Amino acid sequence: MKNKIIILTIFLFMGCVFHVQLVYANEFTNNNTTIEVEIKDNELMLGKVQTLNFGTHRVSSKQSSYQATQDLTIQIIDKRVTKKTPWQVYYQLSDFYGSDSSSFYATLHFRSGYLLAKTTKGRVKIRNLKIKTGTDKYELFEFQSNTSEDSIYEFVIPKQDIYLTIPADINAGKYEAVQIITLQNVPQQN
């Protein structure tokens, strides 16, 4: 019996000395450890955009076209370190909606535009565009920079080259549409 007690004591002693403790991952967490999460500014972005306005006109029984009251101006800021890929600007216009829930489709006509940079003014290819309201997206132009420094560009379509054509017999009232301008890098072709 004495031997059994001695062996049991040895096992208990060894159990205390070689005790294996389970450790869970959350026990390693240090409350003093921090995590930083941020969203970086895009290096290619739209800046200020001048929206279009076509003024106030009398209701007509005929389809009518109206000239814009100011230029369309779209500012593009390019801070990319490597400017190997060109970028494109797209334009989209919703239908026009009135406060009384009436709406109408329209067609926006752009004839020409130009691109201004810090030191240069250059024409970019812009074909005559007929932008129909709704969900379609139209490419205004594509451009590739040849400078490695940060650049701010302004794309301008003069007001005399912008017309809005609306259908006949629209209810009187104030109508608004939403313009959506998209700037994107042109995907690399491999």
Residue pairs with C-beta under 8 A, 6 or more apart in sequence:
41 79
43 78
43 79
43 80
43 81
44 76
44 77
44 78
44 79
44 80
44 87
44 183
44 185
45 76
45 77
45 183
46 74
46 75
46 76
46 77
46 181
46 183
47 75
47 76
47 77
47 152
48 73
48 75
49 73
49 74
49 75
49 179
49 181
50 70
50 71
50 72
50 73
50 74
51 179
52 68
52 70
52 72
52 108
52 162
52 164
52 179
53 68
53 69
53 70
54 66
54 67
54 68
54 69
54 164
55 66
55 69
57 64
57 66
59 169
59 170
59 171
59 172
60 168
60 169
61 168
61 169
62 168
63 165
63 166
63 167
63 168
64 165
64 166
64 168
65 109
65 163
65 164
65 165
65 166
66 163
66 164
66 166
67 159
67 160
67 162
67 163
68 159
68 162
68 163
68 164
69 159
70 159
71 156
71 157
71 158
71 159
71 162
72 110
72 113
72 156
72 157
72 159
72 162
73 154
73 155
73 156
74 89
74 140
74 154
74 155
74 156
74 181
75 152
75 153
75 154
75 155
76 87
76 89
76 152
76 153
76 154
76 155
76 183
77 150
77 151
77 152
77 153
78 87
78 145
78 150
78 151
78 152
78 153
79 150
81 148
83 144
83 145
83 146
83 147
83 148
85 144
85 185
85 186
85 187
85 188
86 142
86 143
86 144
86 145
86 185
86 186
87 142
87 143
87 144
87 183
87 184
87 185
87 186
88 139
88 140
88 141
88 142
88 143
88 183
88 184
88 186
89 139
89 140
89 141
89 142
89 143
89 155
89 181
89 182
89 183
90 137
90 138
90 139
90 140
90 181
90 182
90 183
90 184
91 110
91 129
91 131
91 137
91 138
91 140
91 179
91 180
91 181
91 182
92 131
92 135
92 136
92 137
92 138
92 179
92 180
92 181
92 182
93 106
93 108
93 131
93 133
93 177
93 178
93 179
93 180
94 133
94 134
94 177
94 178
94 179
94 180
95 103
95 104
95 105
95 106
95 133
95 134
95 177
96 103
96 104
96 105
96 106
96 133
96 166
96 175
96 176
96 177
97 103
97 175
97 176
97 177
98 171
98 173
98 174
98 175
99 173
99 174
100 171
100 173
102 170
102 171
102 173
103 175
104 166
104 167
104 170
104 175
105 132
105 133
105 134
105 167
106 132
106 133
106 164
106 165
106 166
106 167
106 177
107 130
107 131
107 132
107 133
107 164
107 165
108 129
108 130
108 131
108 132
108 133
108 162
108 163
108 164
108 165
109 128
109 129
109 130
109 131
109 162
109 163
109 164
109 165
110 126
110 128
110 129
110 131
110 140
110 157
110 161
110 162
111 128
111 157
111 161
111 162
112 123
112 126
112 157
112 158
112 161
113 124
113 126
113 140
113 141
113 155
113 156
113 157
113 158
113 161
114 121
114 122
114 123
114 124
114 155
114 156
115 121
115 122
115 123
115 124
115 141
115 143
115 153
115 154
115 155
115 156
116 153
116 154
116 155
116 156
117 151
117 152
117 153
118 151
118 152
124 141
124 142
124 143
124 155
125 141
125 142
126 140
126 141
126 157
129 138
129 140
131 138
133 177
137 180
137 182
140 155
141 155
142 186
143 153
145 151
